[in-house]
């Protein structure tokens, strides 16, 4: 029995070391290499295939200089206004979300853009404590090895922005029939406004709720000022 536990411990230790090496290596590689697909993209397609439905898929990676700064600013002000300041975690927002969750049944998150990027690129979408633990780990790695500009570039190229629509270029073409580089402030705000539930909401011909979100995002964009990277 003692020999069994010794072998088990060795196997667990080797698996742990292997995971550390593979995870660090993958984060370093994606510092320069475009992310070809994400777990969410695969899951969404499998869900559609499982229902016998067509699986729409639009995704076209483009570099940051081919994405309008309007869109970059729109997602920052709507999703994570302290993105340029924090090290992956907005402690104040986490504390506020925790207090709200204690008072009500509805779970309110406080995920930063870095956390969302970690989840989108390396993990699965379901909310579990195990996934959140891995999310913290990958968020730390991303902040260590990637620049803020790279984090935002990967985020804007990977996030779901419509049903079967992933990334800025695909979203710009899908919703406004133009490249991501030419998105206006209003169009960028329109895309950012649907991010809470991009499979339900529309960026064009939107509901009153989304129109209100667009207007709020536009005001925040004006307050935010120019977006610069070191």
Residue, then its C-alpha position, 0 to 999 in steps of 0.5 A: x500500500x505504501x508503494x502505491x501511494x509513493x507511485x501515485x505521488x510521483x505521478x501527480x508530481x510529474x503531472x503538475x510539473x508537466x502542466x506548469x511547463x506546458x502552460x508557461x510555454x503556451x503563454x509565451x508562444x501566444x505572446x507572438x503567435x495568433x491564437x487560431x481558435x479557442x475552447x469556446x469556439x470549439x464548444x459552440x460548434x459542437x453544441x450546434x452539431x449536436x443539435x443537428x444545426x448549422x454551426x456559423x463560424x466567422x473569425x479572422x485574426x488581425x493585428x492591433x494596428x488593423x483594429x480601430x482604437x474606437x473599439x479598443x476604447x469601447x471595450x475598455x470603458x465597458x468591461x474594465x476601465x482600470x485595465x491599464x492600471x491593474x495587474x490582472x485583477x480589479x480588487x475593488x470591483x471584486x470586493x463590490x461584486x462579493x458584497x452584492x452577491x451576498x445580498x442577492x441571488x444573482x451572481x455579479x462578476x468582476x472579471x477584468x479583460x485579462x481574466x476574460x482573455x485567460x478564460x477565452x484562450x486557455x479554459x472553458x466557459x462554465x463557472x466553477x471554482x476549479x476553472x476560477x482557480x485556473x483563471x487566476x493562474x493564467x491571468x497571472x502568467x499573461x500579465x507577466x509575459x504579455x504587454x497590455x497591448x498584446x492582452x488587448x489584441x488577443x482579447x479583441x481577436x478572440x472574444x465572442x461578438x455575435x452568434x458564431x462571430x469571434x473577434x473584431x474583424x469578423x464582428x465589424x464585417x458581420x454587423x457593419x460590413x466594413x473592416x475593424x480598422x474603420x469602425x466609428x465610435x458609435x459602431x464600436x460602442x454598438x459592438x461593445x454594448x452586446x458583450x454581456x450576451x452577444x448571442x442574444x443581443x444585436x449590435x445593429x437594429x438594437x433593442x432599447x436596452x442596447x441603445x441605452x448601453x451604447x449611449x453610456x459607452x459613448x459618454x465613457x469613451x469621451x471621458x476616458x481620453x486618448x488610449x496609449x500603450x508604453 
